[in-house]
């Protein structure tokens, strides 16, 4: 994955997560996660994963859902 491609994927995921959590995009970055984003709880994580699947047209398996708890980790699943 090229650096520009990686940044593009991260920006797409930031936009998705911000929209799902109803927080401004500028409050999130590649290091944002369930651990440091108060609005990102387990319920919202499922909403993020469902939105992710719809947006990117892929199905996340249970391993991906449980491990993709950050912007960077979600971006690694973007096709």
C-alpha positions, -999 to 999 in steps of 0.1 A, spaced: 0 0 0 15 33 -10 16 61 15 -8 83 -5 -31 53 -9 -29 46 28 -37 82 37 -67 81 13 -80 50 30 -75 65 65 -94 97 54 -123 76 41 -125 57 74 -122 89 94 -152 103 75 -172 71 80 -164 70 118 -171 107 123 -205 104 105 -214 73 125 -204 88 159 -217 122 150 -184 139 159 -164 164 138 -138 148 114 -111 170 128 -115 153 162 -103 120 147 -70 109 133 -53 77 123 -46 69 160 -82 73 171 -97 41 186 -122 27 210 -96 33 237 -93 71 232 -126 82 216 -153 84 242 -182 82 217 -168 49 203 -183 23 226 -191 -13 218 -226 -5 204 -212 22 182 -185 -1 171 -211 -24 156 -227 5 138 -193 15 125 -187 -20 112 -221 -22 95 -215 12 79 -181 1 68 -195 -31 52 -221 -11 33 -197 16 21 -169 -7 9 -191 -36 -1 -172 -62 19 -181 -85 48 -161 -83 80 -156 -116 97 -158 -118 135 -120 -116 138 -119 -84 118 -148 -69 139 -131 -76 172 -96 -65 161 -105 -34 139 -111 -11 168 -91 19 155 -91 41 124 -58 25 113 -70 -10 118 -103 -4 99 -83 13 71 -63 -19 67 -95 -37 56 -104 -11 29 -102 -29 -5 
